[in-house]
Amino acid sequence: MWEFIIFTVTYFLYATLFFCILQKPLFGWYNRRSNTQPLTPTDIRDIYSHGIVSDFIIASYLTAIPLLTATIYTLFPHFNIHTILGIYNGVISLAIALIVVSDTILYGFWQYKLESSVFVYLKSPKGAFASVSALYLVAAFSIVFLVAGIFFLGATLVCGLFFKNTLAAPGVWWIYPLVILIFLVMLAGLFIITRGLKIRPNNPSVVYYSKNPFYNHWALNPAYNLIYSLTTRDEFKGKFRHFEPEECEKIFAPLFPTTGTPRQRILNTTRPNILLVIWESLGAEFVESLGGKQDVAVNVDRLAAEGVMFTRCTAGSFRTDRGLVCLLSGYLGQPTTSVIRYTRKLPNLPALPRLLKKEGYETTAVHGGDLSIMHKSDYYLASGHDRLVSQKDFPSSAPACKWGIHDGYMFDRIYDDIMEKTREGKRWFTTFQTLSSHEPFTVPYNRLPDEVANSFAYTDHCFGEFVDKLRDTPAWKDLLIICVADHGFNVSHHPESRSRYAHIPLLMLGGAVTAPAHFDCIMSQTDMAATLLAQMDIRHDEFIYSRDVLADTYKYPFSFHTYNNGFLFTDATGVTNFDNVADTAVEGADNERERKGKAILQKLYEDLSNR
């Protein structure tokens, strides 16, 4: 009866080894010219060590049917298991071979992994194969059948080793529940490998580790990427078509000026060192000077008096994955999906770190948690961060909560990093994403009785100490700290109105700031990028949804916020909350604001479908 257990483990290991021994060397060798840097043994080790996660996931998928078949055969050995597994192995072998060979060949043309868009091309086989010769197709399909044959022979050998003879039926009754129990345990094990043990299920970014995209693509199992992409449909093309193109353009064109001259200089240097602090869920409701609760973000209020505070900033959307793109790419959040999930589109988005790299900046992204969640590692790398620092880079003894290492420890590490870069005379841009003010709101701090407010007070306390410590160092002179939320405080039973929830602080401070100032113009989180770049005398016209709110061209202040299939459009005349599903305003109905919001969505989704 134990054969089916050993067989399942062996089949799983064989499927894993197939990708390690055949697929990865084939992909790496064939696409070696896509690599832009010398390949070292350490690189190969890292490719395999990070990629094995996705290989295990696909091995789990492939092993599920053999496990079920072997379990049934153990209990009821009255059918020809070799025929059933032979058919299964044949189908799977051909499918795996097609995926492996297609991914290997197409990567040289596409420079991204095989994903669901390949099926669009297959709708027109004549067009798909028009650019290649008949000899090329014969060679490609020959390799497919060769790879399929290798997988099939190995899988057949594994099956033959354990099912040589017909089994006898179990002789005692208790064998049946025992086998079923073992089956359920093994099935659960496969499920855990597939999903992972983290808060959110695995996704392809669990493999990403390098600033060299080719190494990430080499590590990623092509079958896993294809399967995952099938769950993320193209949700852009043809969506939100409210107007004819000419009318839409007429409405949209005046809304997002991408040129202009700043009417006021808020920085005393055009090349400051920049720390972007993206504060988890810091809604204006926790900042007293913005009309929020008293005695929570006391340091933000204190520091706002000596920095530049934009008092009417609206978050671009309602989740971190959207907020990161709003800030670093100046790109609008989407109400029905998140572009961060579409890995191949990310390099085509504008990106603040990528642009600053061209100006000689060293770029780093820091987060005390797991960067594979929400595809953050994918996006941080694609947006131009040279180095990623996350929870795995710190000792297990570091103080942590459910989501990762507490903000106080992380601020200390960032302080040390700034001191080192200052000694070395480097010019740098660092993105730091906090996490302690996230549920379950357990922090090593106890000043306020309300656990939610106390968690924000904790990060505020750490932030205040961090700034005060930096003030007395040589780094302060050329330092610009930008403190902004990723989104508002997002709790379903929250009593605040949606427009109040979307209100967030945007604070700039440091020795690079010319003088204290408050700006009360209506603006969006996405405008941070263009406003900063304009102060640095760097063109920002590629940031088509980001506006310099201090420019002479910013003549129509408004903000745009998206939530789950809806949007808020706010200007001096009021706020419209529009539900896209109901196709009606649920608050503040106004024809002009609705038209502008709809035109923005139409242009946004058109742009996304083309990137």
Buried (B, 14 or more C-beta within 10 A) or exposed (E): BEBBBEBBBBBBEBBBEBBEEBBBEBBBEBBEEBBEEEBEEEBBEBBBEBBBBBBBBBBBBBBBBBBBBBBBBBBEBEEEBBEBBBEBBBEBBBBBBBBBBBBBBBBEEBBBBBBBEBEEEEEEEEEEBEEEEEEEEEEBEEBBBEBBEBBBEBBBEBBEEBBEEEBEEBEEEEBEEEBEEBBEEBBEBBEEBBEBEEEEEBBBBBBBBBBBBBBBBBBBBBBBBBBBBEEBEBBBEEBBBBBEEEEBEEBBEEBBBBEBEBEEEBBBBEBBBBBBBBBBBBBBBBBBBBEBBEEBBBBBBBBBEBBBBBBBBBBBBBBBBBBBBBBBBBBBBBBBBBBBBBBBBBBBBBBBBBBBBEEEBBBBBBBBBBBBBBBBBBBBBBBBBBBBBBBEEBEEEBBBBEBBBBBBBBBBBBBEBBBEBBEEEEBBBBBBBBBBBBBEBBBEBEBBEEEBBBBBBBBBBBBBBBBEBBBEBEBBBBBBBBBBBBBBBBEEEBEBEBBBBBBBBBBBBBBBBEEBBEBEBBBBBBBBBBBBBBBBEBEBEBBBBBBBBBBEBBEBBBBBBBBEBBBBBBBEEEBBBBBBEEEEBEBBEBEEBBBBBBBBBBBBBBBBBEB
